[in-house]
Amino acid sequence: MLTRSEVVVSKSHYNEIANKYKLTKRERQLGFLKLAGFSNYRITQCYGISVMTVKKHFTHIYEKMFVHGRKEFVQLFEEEIKIV
């Protein structure tokens, strides 16, 4: 069962959307995990980076994608998936 923060998207489809918004390689990596339902803390464990670094990456991701937070980030991908 999917949680409210999980979106099922293939890696290639995700990268198409991420490229559209000019996300960096690291931003793509972290964004994909966020869509899979990972918490910021769990992402820090995967990449060995601090929570503040993860938050800073998501600040940049949200700015590039013109969203205000995780909920809008997830919604944007849900909408993009329906369009394609």
C-alpha positions as CSV (number, residue, x, y, z in Angstrom):
1,M,0.0,0.0,0.0
2,L,1.3,3.5,-0.9
3,T,1.6,6.2,1.7
4,R,0.4,9.7,1.0
5,S,3.9,10.8,0.0
6,E,4.7,7.9,-2.4
7,V,4.4,8.2,-6.1
8,V,5.1,5.3,-8.4
9,V,7.2,6.5,-11.3
10,S,9.9,4.7,-13.4
11,K,13.4,6.1,-13.0
12,S,13.5,7.0,-16.7
13,H,10.2,8.9,-16.6
14,Y,11.3,10.6,-13.4
15,N,14.5,11.8,-15.1
16,E,12.5,13.2,-18.0
17,I,10.5,15.3,-15.6
18,A,13.6,16.2,-13.6
19,N,15.5,17.3,-16.7
20,K,12.5,19.5,-17.7
21,Y,13.2,21.5,-14.4
22,K,17.0,21.3,-14.8
23,L,17.6,19.4,-11.5
24,T,21.2,18.5,-10.8
25,K,22.3,14.9,-10.5
26,R,22.2,15.1,-6.7
27,E,18.8,16.8,-6.7
28,R,17.4,14.1,-8.9
29,Q,18.8,11.4,-6.6
30,L,17.2,13.0,-3.5
31,G,14.0,13.9,-5.2
32,F,13.5,10.3,-6.4
33,L,13.9,9.0,-2.8
34,K,11.4,11.6,-1.6
35,L,8.9,10.4,-4.1
36,A,9.5,6.9,-2.9
37,G,8.5,8.0,0.6
38,F,11.9,8.4,2.2
39,S,12.2,10.9,5.1
40,N,14.9,13.5,5.2
41,Y,16.6,11.5,7.9
42,R,16.5,8.3,5.9
43,I,18.0,10.2,2.9
44,T,20.9,11.4,5.1
45,Q,21.6,7.8,6.0
46,C,21.7,6.7,2.3
47,Y,24.1,9.4,1.2
48,G,26.0,10.2,4.4
49,I,25.1,13.9,4.4
50,S,23.6,16.1,7.1
51,V,19.9,16.9,7.5
52,M,20.6,20.5,6.8
53,T,22.3,19.6,3.5
54,V,19.2,17.6,2.5
55,K,16.9,20.5,3.4
56,K,19.1,22.9,1.4
57,H,18.9,20.6,-1.6
58,F,15.1,20.4,-1.3
59,T,14.9,24.2,-1.0
60,H,16.7,24.4,-4.4
61,I,14.5,21.6,-5.9
62,Y,11.3,23.4,-4.8
63,E,12.5,26.7,-6.2
64,K,13.4,25.2,-9.6
65,M,10.1,23.4,-9.7
66,F,8.0,26.4,-8.5
67,V,6.5,24.5,-5.6
68,H,6.3,25.4,-1.9
69,G,7.0,22.0,-0.2
70,R,6.9,18.2,-0.3
71,K,3.2,18.0,-0.8
72,E,3.2,20.3,-3.9
73,F,6.4,18.5,-5.1
74,V,4.6,15.1,-5.0
75,Q,1.4,16.6,-6.6
76,L,3.5,18.0,-9.5
77,F,4.9,14.6,-10.3
78,E,1.4,13.0,-10.0
79,E,0.1,15.7,-12.5
80,E,3.1,15.2,-14.9
81,I,2.6,11.5,-14.9
82,K,-1.0,11.9,-15.9
83,I,0.0,14.2,-18.8
84,V,2.5,11.9,-20.4
